């Protein structure tokens, strides 16, 4: 059985795909998702295919990817990007894609752990002090990109990698669900 780090962010994101149930130890297709004992990150990743969304751009942020995604995850499964667009615009753009679930992409208030997960190596206390009880908003959904199921979590405000400032715009966490399922 292979072990892969996962947390509430992955679990909640993939709920919209119907693949997993809410749990800290998830079993699916012979793969156990648990907190890693020895963090290691590989350098190369399969290319990401993005959905065609007119008038919406985002840029990959490797520093935020390292900070907010599971350290032991194989490359390419998780990506974090940032868009300068507000979360309302990003969520609306995803909701217009063909096959979008009408119940997805609703913006809700979230706690720190729900929005940022627990498996990334970020300093939770520092991020909590930075947010200082402020409002975190998020939306979740999934789309099919070239036949591949891809789950997205949208979060605002966007912390900088040093966790010293919060910026406007939207953090976009991508989980390539089919790559997770191929790990067995």
Secondary structure, 3 states (H helix, E strand, C coil): CEEECCCHHHHHHHHCCCCCCCCCCEEECCEEECCCCCCCCCCCCCCCCCCCCCCCCCEECHHHHHHHCCCCCCCCCEEEEEECCCHHHHHHHHHCCCCCCCCCCCCEEECHHHHHCCCCCCCHHHHHHHHCCCCEEEEEEEEEECCEEEEEEEEECEECCCCCCEECCEEEEEEEHHHHHCCC
